[in-house]
Structure formats: structure tokens, C-alpha cells
Amino acid sequence: MMTQIETTLHYDNGFIDDEEDYMLQEDEWDRDLLLDPAWEKQQRKTFTAWCNSHLRKAGTQIENIEDDFRNGLKLMLLLEVISGERLPKPDRGKMRFHKIANVNKALDFITSKGVKLVSIGAEEIVDGNVKMTLGMIWTIILRFAIQDISVEETSAKEGLLLWCQRKTAPYRNVNVQNFHVSWKDGLAFCALIHRHRPDLIDYAKLNKDDPMGNLNLAFEIAEKHLDIPKMLDAEDIINTPKPDERAIMTYVSCFYHAFAGAEQLLEWIRKTTPWLENRTPEKTMVEMQRKLEDFRDYRRMHKPPKVQEKCQLEISFNTLQTKLRISNRPAFMPSEGKMVSDIASAWQGLEGAEKGYEEWLLTEIRRLERLDHLAEKFRQKATTHETWANGKELILSLKDYETASLTEVRALLRKHDAFESDLAAHQDRVEQIAAIAQELNELDYHEVAAVNQRCQSICDLWDQLGTLTQKRREALERTEKLLETIDQLFLEFAKRSAPFNNWMEGAMEDLQDMFIVHTIEEVQSLISAHEQFKATLPEADGERQAILGIQNEVQKISQSYSIKANLINPYSTITTEELLAKWDKVKKLVPQREGSLQEELARQHANERLRRQFAAQANLIGPWIQTRMEEIGRCSLEVGGTLEDQMTQLKQFEHVIVTYKPNVDKLEGDHQLIQESLIFDNKHTNYTMEHIRVGWELLLTTIARTINEIETQILTRDAKGISQEQMHEFRSSFNHFDRKKHGAMDTDDFRACLISMGYDLGEVEFARIMMMVDPSATGMVSFQSFIDFMTRETADTDTADQVVASFRILAADKPYILVEELRRELPPEQAEYCILRMPPYRGPGGLPGALDYTAFSTALYGESDL
């Protein structure tokens, strides 16, 4: 197997094209060669022995070449042994797809070594295809045992053939021209052994006519002393007109690898020494580290086997010479340039070249590391600076302050201050970048031109940023001063326009106020206030002109200094247009307000006339009604005279009242005019139309009710046979106890009246009497009810029937009464008294809980046994 150094040198010499041509030639005769049964047998035997010579190193072997490689496991193991590399982990399953996967891994590895596999697939190997299996093994032998053989600019088959020719040239009867018939007599095999190990064979005693003996001798010596397994039997070669070329090449390649150690070692030294003597530095750290890795691989992997090989050659040479001397045979003399001394001399040169190579590598790596560090540091700082500087030139060139407000300009100034601080902080970085670039120039950095160009660009941009920074500061400060002046004007405008605007809004509100007045005095007060307001207008106009002058000053500054900013007053939302519009409106509203006030004054004069007219009538009608009410009351309460005289007098009052009706109607007309004029008060009278109406209606009701009462009293008197004196007595008592003079006694007054007449009243008795005089439970006893009670008491008849009649009314004509009806219609104490004492109703049609009021009334007056 070639080392990395060998492979590189080998490829550089252009051998690979010949190898590829050879591989293609092999592919061409592959299809026909394997058809010969004798050749197939020879290949089976040779390839099996060759494989076992390597597999035994892993402690295994094969018996049948087409069967033992079918699962791919030993095939992968064989490749690992001969290549010294690890293949992917094999699949351990026994299924067909596991076997195919393993074989494919082996074929992929072979392909990765630059070998083209023609017509060889994993399926054929797994199926035990003999032709394909032998073809695959031959490809492996060719790649790993023959392809790397190189002799005088020839390689592979040609190189192996040339090596055989060179080694056997001095020997009689040996003429190697190919890898089949040239080997049938066995002399070529013996010559190779004698050339390298003359102690193992006496070539002079060999017989050309004894090919069987020659072949067996060569194969036995090779197996016993050279560790070359017996791959063919003598009969396989002798009994075949043309032995199999692949089998012979495989066998001979083993002799090459056994004997060509010195040549290979010298070749390796000749190729390696110039590589170690080369002190040309690389430009990049990666390339130099690769050189160091190559050197360490050389020291760790490639040189140790060569040291062992050199030692073994020396031991073998010394052993050979000792044996020849003991046998009294001439010493073995290798060809010139291939003696042990030559190898030692070449090895000394190799170690001389090797000495200092690693130190040189490390020195160069340190230098490149320093350069890479500086270059990377330069790139990082330059990138950081360029990233920071990107767009700064454009930002500094902006004229955004021309359209900015004062607040925005101040913000831009603060932002610019921060930028200047940032700019100053970046000064060190720019100086560091320049210093690093200078050091890279001094250390002869291979990309120094790009570094210098980038550094120059950074420095040029830095100078430009400094110039632009100063110009922008001057522009910002100039703009700030102008806007500060405008800001002061805006502030003054706001301070003066706000109260003036409020004054105008208040004035407009007052001038448009929908005033509501009810008197002439109120209107005159408003007119006086309006005149005072008009007197303030000249002063207000002067303030207006001053405020407008402030705004004009702002416009003048803006135009003079070409300020493009949208100048909006930050302190006020009031505009000059608003002020002008409101002032114009105030001027229009002043005469309108004056006209409205004069119209209202005229209207209030008219309202005053209506008030006086209504008051004159109301002040007459109101007392007249009151007088008539008092006359009717006196008439109804008079004790002297007959009821007929009272009736006559009341009828006269009624006639007077009816006759007075037109006066009330006329007052209603005056009242309607007042309402239409929205007059709500009248200081000239205490009477309202509602008072007059209520009094008039009460007068009509009272006269009618009083007449009705007198008529009822006359009927009662006549029906009951009450004398005039009794009537007078009843009236006198009633009037006396009617303390509130309502024409009716309340419960307490009636109780007092009864007690005065000698009634011994308990609660039960009084409740019974109240049921008679106040069946509706109003709490009041009228004069008519009082007369009825007194006549009943006087006559002492029909009492039980009257109580029954009263209960029937409460029961809505039912023969019984319910508890809820009693509680609803009677006072609580009367209702509970009746509920406790009234027996249940047992007549027809009664409801549950019905009470018998007839039995109760009869028992109450002693007419039943209840």
C-alpha cells in the first residue's frame, strides 16, 4: 500500500493514465479469459491462497471463494487487512438484504480507491456467481498488490514485468516476456529466489528439462522461507498450454513484495528526501498546518514502517552473508546502488533533510499565525469600523434640520453630540487599523495590497466624516437659534391669544345667549351690560392687532432665513384665521344682540300691561268667592230659623253665584293671553287662575251640597217626626264638636260628642255605633249620619235591621261575609271584633270561612240567642 507521500509523487509523475489504460485492457479481456475451465481453476486456487495470506493476519480464512464471500463479512475484513483502513460497520443479519448491504459497502470502498467496477454487482456476489466473484478479487489484487509497483517509469503489469526481466536477466535459460508460458519451466521462479536469497537455492544444479522439479522446489522454498503461500501446483502450470495470466501475476507479485524491499525503500527515500528539503513557505496558515500534518503523518505513520523495513533488510543481509560464508560460497553482492551501505547513506541524507524541517514548519506557522492573527484582527476592526461608518456620511449630509421643529432640532443636536462622542471613541480604532496595516506591510503579508487599499479607504472616509460632522454642527446650532426666536414669539402669541380667544368665545356666547327675562327691569339690566361691553371693543381690537403682529413677525423670520419647516405653534392650537373669523363674528353679533334686547324690552312692557289687567280682575273675584263661601257656611250652621228659611236663603245665594259666572269667564280670557305671552308670575296679585278656578268650583260644589243637605234634613225631619227644636239641638251639638269646622266630625270628635250625651262607651259599643254612622269606614261622621243616628237612638227601632243592611252593603248583597272583606272595609279593631264574635255561615251557597252577619246583628241587639 502506498503512503500519502508516495501517492502524491507517483501521481505527479503521470503514471495514473497508464494504470487506467491497463485497467481498461483488463476489462476488455475479462469476459473471454474466465471462460476457460483450466484458467478458472487456476484463478480459484491462486486467489484463494492470496486472500488467505492476508485473512490469516485476522485469524481466519476461506475455503470456497464464491461461497465464503457471499455474506460480505470476510470480504469487508479482507479489505480492512490489505488497506489498513476501517470500513463501515457491517450488517449482522442473515437476510439477503443484509448480505447485499455488506457487499455494497465493500464495493463502495473499492470504488473509493479509484477503481472502476465493470459489470460487477452485489447481487451477483451474494448469489455466488463464480465469474463475478473472481473478477472482483482480481480487481482487488490489481489495485492493492500490483497497481503500486513502479519500475523506471512503468507501473502495474508493465512495472512488474520489467522488474522480473531485470532480476532474471543474468540467468541462463530464463527469458521472461509475459506472465504465462515464460514461467512454465520454473526457472524464472528459481532465478528470482536465487537473485535475492542465493543461500536458499543452487541455481547451477537446476535442470531445464525438469520443470516439475523446478516449480516444486521454487514453491516449497517460497512457502517455507519467504512466507509466500503455495498458490498453484506444478501440474497446474505444466499441464496447461498457456497458464492463466492473472494467476501467474498474482503469484509473481508476492515474490516482488518479498524481494523488492531494498528497492522500494530506496525509492521511498529518493522521493521523500526532496520533500523534506523543500523550505518554500506557504501563504496561508491552513496550507502550512497541512504541511505540518503531513510531516507528523510521515513521522507517525510512514517512517516507522520504513525504519523497521530498513532494520529487517540489514538483518536479512547480514544473515545471508553469514550463511554464504559458512557454506564457503561467494558473498551476495546486490547491484550497484542497492547495497546496504547505499541504503544507509540515503537514510542518512533523509534524516539530515528531516532535521530542522519540523522547526522550520513551526517557525513558519508561528509567523503565519501572527500574520493571520494580525490580518484577522485587521479584518475584524475594519469590518466593525466599516459597519459603524456605513451610512454615516449620508446621515451627516442630510439637511433634515431645515424642516424640523425646535424640539426636533434640539433632539438632532443631542443626537449629534452623541455621534461626536462616538466619533471620538472610534479614533483609537482607526489608529489601530492603520498600525496593524503598517505591521502587516513590515511582515510582508501576502495580501498586503488589499489591506492597504482597505486601510486607505477607511482613513479617507474618516477624514470626510470629521469635515461633515463640523459642518452639520454649525448648521444645527444656527437653525436652533432661529427656531428659539420663533419659539419665543410662539410662546408670546400663545400667552396673549389664549385669553383673547377666551374673551371672544365668552363674548360670542353672551351675545348669542338665549336670555329669559320676565320683567322690564331685567331687560334694562341686560341692555346696560351690553353698553358696557361695547365700550371695551376698541381695547380688544388693539390686542387683536398686537397678536396678529406677533404671527407676522414669525412669517418674516421664516421667509428671511428660508426656513422650510412646517412652523406650527406648539403652545397653542389657535390660529390667526380663527381669531379673525371670531372677531368678525363678534362685530356682527353686537348689533344683533342690541336689536334683540330692544325687542324684548317692548315685549316686557306689553306683558306688564297684561299682568295689571289680570290682577285687577283677580283681586276682585278672589275675595268675592271667599265671601260667598263664608255666607254659605254661616247659613248651614245657623241654629235659629227653620230649615225652609235656610233653603230659601241658599237658593238666593245660588242665583247670585250663577249670575257672577261671566266675570270668571272674562278672567279666564285674560289668563289665556298671559299664558300665550309666557308670563309666569304677577307681582300685582296673590291670586292665580288656578286659585280662582278651585275656589269657584268649590263654591259651586259647596252651594249644591249644602242645598242637598238641607233638603235631606227636611225629609228626615218629616219622616222621623223630629221637631224643629230637636233639629236645632242636633245642629248645635254637631257644630260644637265639629272643632275643625269641616262640616263633619272625626272619630275622636264623635266619641266626645257621644260621651257628652251620656253614652257609656266601651270599645265594642263604639265600634258598633261607628259601623252604623260610618259604614264605609272613612273615619268621618257627616251631619246627616249624625241626624240618622240620633233619630234611631231616639226612636230605638229598626236597629238590628239597619246593622244587617250595613253588613249586606259591605258583603256586596251576599247572605254572608268573608274575613278579608271585613278587614278590607272596617277599621282594624272593628274588623277583629266582628271576626271573633261572628258565627260561621251555614246557609246555602256559602264559601269556606264565610261568616253569618245576620245572626251576629240579631244577637248584638238581643233579638236572638247567639
ZAZANU-765439 format. One line per 4 residues: for each residue x, y negated, z of C-alpha. Coordinates in steps of 0.5 Angstrom, whole numbers, plus 500, padded with zeros to 3 digits. Layout:
BEGIN
X:Y:Z  ...
***
This chain:
BEGIN
500:500:500  503:493:498  504:488:503  501:481:502
508:478:500  509:484:495  502:483:492  503:475:491
510:476:488  507:482:484  501:478:481  506:472:480
510:477:475  504:478:471  503:486:472  496:486:473
494:485:466  498:492:464  494:495:470  488:493:468
489:496:461  492:502:464  485:503:468  481:502:461
485:507:458  484:512:464  476:510:463  477:512:455
480:519:456  476:520:463  470:523:459  473:528:455
479:531:460  474:533:465  471:538:460  477:543:460
476:548:466  483:549:467  484:542:468  478:541:472
481:547:477  488:543:477  485:537:479  480:540:484
487:543:487  491:537:487  486:532:489  484:537:495
491:537:497  493:530:496  486:528:500  488:533:506
495:530:506  492:524:509  486:526:512  490:530:517
493:524:520  486:523:522  486:530:525  481:533:519
481:536:512  476:538:507  475:545:504  471:543:498
472:537:494  465:536:491  461:538:498  465:535:503
465:528:501  457:528:500  455:525:506  460:520:505
463:520:512  470:523:510  470:519:504  470:513:508
475:516:513  480:517:507  480:510:505  481:508:512
487:512:513  490:510:506  488:503:506  490:502:514
483:497:514  477:498:518  470:500:513  463:498:516
460:503:521  457:509:517  450:511:518  450:518:522
443:520:520  443:526:516  437:524:511  439:523:503
439:515:504  444:515:510  449:519:505  447:515:500
449:509:504  455:511:507  458:513:499  456:506:497
460:503:503  466:507:500  465:505:493  464:498:495
470:498:499  474:501:492  471:495:488  473:490:493
480:492:491  479:490:484  477:497:481  472:497:476
468:504:477  465:506:471  459:511:471  460:513:478
454:512:483  453:514:490  447:519:488  452:523:483
457:524:489  451:526:494  449:531:489  455:534:489
457:532:481  464:535:480  466:531:475  464:524:478
467:526:485  474:528:481  473:521:477  472:518:484
478:521:487  483:520:481  481:512:482  483:512:489
489:516:487  491:511:482  489:505:486  493:507:492
498:511:490  500:510:483  498:502:481  503:499:486
509:503:483  513:498:480  520:499:476  523:494:472
517:490:470  513:496:469  508:499:473  503:504:475
503:510:470  509:507:466  513:505:472  512:512:475
514:515:468  520:510:468  522:512:475  522:519:473
526:518:467  532:514:471  532:519:476  533:525:472
537:522:466  544:525:469  541:532:469  542:537:463
535:541:460  531:535:463  527:530:458  521:527:462
517:524:456  510:525:459  506:528:465  504:535:462
509:539:458  515:536:461  514:539:467  512:546:465
520:549:466  520:546:474  527:543:472  524:536:473
522:537:480  528:540:482  532:534:479  528:529:483
529:533:489  537:534:488  538:527:486  535:525:493
537:531:497  543:535:494  543:538:500  536:542:499
538:545:492  544:547:488  542:545:481  547:548:478
545:555:479  538:554:476  536:558:470  532:554:465
528:560:463  526:562:470  520:556:470  516:560:475
522:561:480  524:553:479  517:551:480  516:555:486
523:553:489  521:546:488  514:546:491  517:550:497
523:545:499  518:539:498  513:542:503  518:545:508
523:539:508  519:533:504  513:533:507  509:534:501
504:539:501  503:544:495  498:541:491  499:546:485
501:554:484  507:555:479  502:559:475  497:553:474
502:550:470  506:555:466  499:559:464  496:552:461
499:550:454  498:543:457  498:542:464  493:536:467
496:530:467  492:527:473  494:533:477  502:532:475
502:525:476  499:525:483  504:531:485  510:527:482
507:520:485  508:524:492  516:525:490  516:518:488
514:515:495  518:521:499  525:518:495  524:511:493
524:508:500  531:505:499  529:502:492  522:500:495
526:497:501  531:493:497  525:491:492  522:488:498
528:485:501  529:481:494  522:479:494  522:477:501
528:473:502  527:467:497  520:466:500  524:465:507
529:461:504  524:456:501  523:450:505  519:446:501
514:443:506  506:443:504  502:437:504  496:439:509
496:442:516  492:447:513  497:450:508  503:449:513
499:453:518  497:458:513  505:459:511  506:460:519
500:465:519  504:469:513  510:469:517  507:471:523
504:477:519  511:478:516  514:479:523  508:483:526
505:487:520  510:487:514  517:487:517  516:492:523
515:498:518  521:496:514  525:496:520  523:503:521
524:505:514  531:502:514  533:506:520  530:512:517
534:511:511  540:510:515  539:516:519  537:521:513
543:518:509  548:520:515  544:527:516  545:528:508
552:526:508  554:531:514  550:537:511  554:536:505
561:535:509  559:542:513  558:545:506  564:543:503
560:540:498  562:533:495  558:527:498  552:524:496
553:517:492  547:513:491  547:509:484  551:502:485
547:497:489  543:502:492  548:504:497  546:504:505
551:498:505  547:495:500  541:495:504  545:493:510
548:487:506  541:485:503  538:486:510  543:481:513
541:476:508  534:477:509  535:476:517  539:470:515
533:467:511  529:468:516  533:465:522  530:458:522
524:459:518  520:459:524  523:453:527  522:449:520
515:451:520  513:449:527  517:442:526  513:441:519
507:443:523  508:438:528  510:433:523  503:434:519
500:435:526  502:428:528  500:425:521  493:429:521
492:426:528  494:419:525  490:420:519  484:423:522
485:417:528  485:412:522  479:415:518  475:415:525
477:408:527  476:406:519  469:409:519  467:406:526
469:399:523  466:400:516  460:403:519  459:397:524
461:392:519  456:395:514  451:389:512  454:384:517
457:380:511  450:380:508  447:378:515  452:372:516
450:370:509  442:369:511  439:363:512  433:365:516
434:359:521  431:355:515  424:358:516  425:360:523
422:356:529  426:353:535  424:359:539  427:364:533
433:359:532  435:360:540  434:367:539  438:367:533
443:363:537  443:368:543  444:374:538  450:370:534
453:369:541  453:377:542  455:378:535  461:374:536
463:377:543  462:384:539  467:381:533  472:379:538
471:386:541  473:389:534  479:385:533  483:390:537
480:396:533  482:392:526  489:391:529  490:399:531
487:400:524  493:396:521  498:399:526  496:406:524
496:405:517  503:402:518  506:408:521  503:413:516
507:409:511  513:410:515  512:417:516  511:418:508
504:420:509  502:424:502  495:420:502  498:413:504
496:409:498  488:411:499  490:409:507  493:402:504
487:401:500  482:402:505  486:398:510  487:392:506
479:392:504  478:392:512  482:386:513  479:382:507
472:384:510  475:382:517  477:375:515  471:374:511
466:376:517  470:371:521  469:365:516  462:367:515
461:367:523  463:360:524  459:357:518  453:361:521
454:358:528  455:351:525  448:352:521  444:355:527
447:349:532  445:344:527  438:347:526  437:348:533
438:340:535  433:338:529  428:343:532  429:341:539
427:334:537  421:336:533  419:341:539  419:334:544
415:331:539  410:337:539  410:337:547  408:330:547
403:331:542  400:337:546  400:333:552  396:327:549
392:331:544  389:335:549  386:330:554  384:326:548
381:332:545  377:334:551  375:327:551  372:327:544
369:334:546  366:331:552  363:325:548  360:329:543
357:334:548  354:328:552  352:324:545  348:331:543
345:332:550  338:334:549  336:330:555  330:331:559
327:325:563  320:323:566  321:316:568  323:309:565
328:309:570  331:315:568  332:313:561  334:306:562
340:309:566  342:313:560  342:307:556  346:303:561
351:309:561  351:309:553  353:302:553  359:303:558
361:309:553  361:304:547  366:300:551  371:305:551
371:306:544  377:301:542  381:304:547  380:311:545
381:309:538  388:306:540  390:313:543  388:317:537
392:313:532  398:314:537  397:321:537  397:321:529
403:317:529  407:323:533  405:328:528  407:323:522
414:323:526  414:331:525  413:330:518  418:325:517
424:329:520  422:335:516  422:332:510  428:328:511
432:334:513  429:339:508  426:344:514  423:350:511
420:353:517  412:353:518  412:348:523  406:350:528
406:346:535  407:352:540  404:348:545  397:346:542
392:349:537  389:342:536  391:339:529  390:332:526
385:335:522  381:337:528  382:330:531  380:326:525
374:330:524  372:330:531  373:322:531  369:321:525
363:325:528  363:321:535  363:315:531  356:318:527
353:320:534  354:314:537  348:310:533  344:317:533
344:317:541  342:310:541  336:311:537  334:317:541
335:313:547  330:307:545  325:312:542  325:316:549
324:309:552  318:308:548  315:315:550  316:314:557
312:307:557  306:311:554  307:316:559  307:311:565
300:309:562  297:316:562  299:317:569  296:311:571
290:312:568  289:319:570  291:317:577  285:312:578
280:317:576  283:323:580  284:318:586  276:317:586
274:324:584  278:328:589  275:324:596  268:325:593
269:332:592  271:332:599  266:328:602  260:333:599
264:339:602  263:336:609  256:334:608  254:341:606
258:344:612  254:339:616  248:341:613  249:348:614
251:347:621  245:343:624  241:346:629  236:340:629
230:341:624  227:346:620  230:351:615  226:348:610
228:341:611  235:344:610  233:347:604  231:340:601
237:336:603  241:342:600  237:341:594  238:334:593
246:335:594  246:340:589  242:335:584  248:330:586
253:334:584  251:336:577  250:329:576  257:328:577
260:333:572  261:328:567  266:325:571  270:331:572
270:333:564  273:326:563  279:327:568  280:334:564
281:330:558  286:325:561  289:331:564  290:334:557
293:328:554  298:328:560  300:336:558  301:334:551
306:329:553  309:334:557  308:330:564  309:334:570
309:329:575  305:323:577  307:319:583  301:315:583
296:320:586  297:326:590  291:330:586  293:334:581
288:337:576  288:344:579  286:341:585  280:338:582
278:344:579  279:348:585  275:343:589  270:342:584
269:350:583  269:351:591  264:345:591  259:349:586
260:355:590  259:352:597  252:349:595  250:355:592
252:360:597  249:355:603  242:355:599  242:362:598
244:363:606  238:358:608  233:362:603  236:369:606
235:366:613  228:363:612  226:370:609  229:374:615
225:369:620  219:370:616  220:378:616  222:379:623
218:373:626  223:369:629  221:363:632  225:356:630
228:356:637  231:363:636  234:361:630  237:354:633
239:358:639  243:363:634  246:358:630  248:354:636
252:361:638  254:362:632  257:355:631  260:355:638
264:362:637  266:360:629  272:357:632  276:356:625
270:354:622  270:359:616  262:360:617  264:367:619
267:370:626  273:374:626  273:381:631  275:377:637
270:371:636  264:376:635  267:380:641  267:374:645
260:372:643  257:379:645  260:378:652  257:371:653
251:374:651  251:380:657  253:386:653  257:391:657
262:393:651  267:399:651  271:401:645  266:406:643
260:401:643  263:395:640  265:400:634  258:402:634
256:395:633  262:393:628  259:398:624  252:395:623
255:388:622  261:389:618  259:396:614  265:394:609
270:393:615  272:386:612  274:384:619  269:378:619
261:377:621  257:373:617  252:368:620  247:373:616
250:379:619  249:376:626  242:374:625  240:381:623
244:384:629  241:379:634  234:381:631  235:388:631
237:387:638  231:383:640  226:388:636  230:394:639
227:398:633  230:402:627  237:402:630  238:409:628
236:409:621  240:403:620  246:406:622  244:412:618
243:407:612  250:404:613  253:411:613  250:413:607
253:407:603  260:409:605  258:416:603  256:414:596
249:417:598  251:424:599  248:427:605  255:428:609
261:424:609  269:426:609  274:425:613  278:421:608
272:417:607  272:415:614  279:413:614  279:409:608
272:405:609  273:404:617  278:401:622  283:406:625
280:406:632  273:406:629  274:412:624  278:416:629
272:415:634  267:418:629  271:423:626  272:426:634
264:426:635  261:427:628  259:434:628  260:439:621
255:438:616  252:445:615  247:443:610  246:445:602
252:443:597  257:441:603  265:441:602  270:444:607
271:439:612  264:435:611  261:431:617  254:430:619
253:423:620  245:423:620  246:428:627  251:423:629
247:417:628  241:420:632  245:422:638  248:416:638
241:412:639  239:418:644  234:421:638  237:428:638
240:433:643  247:432:640
***
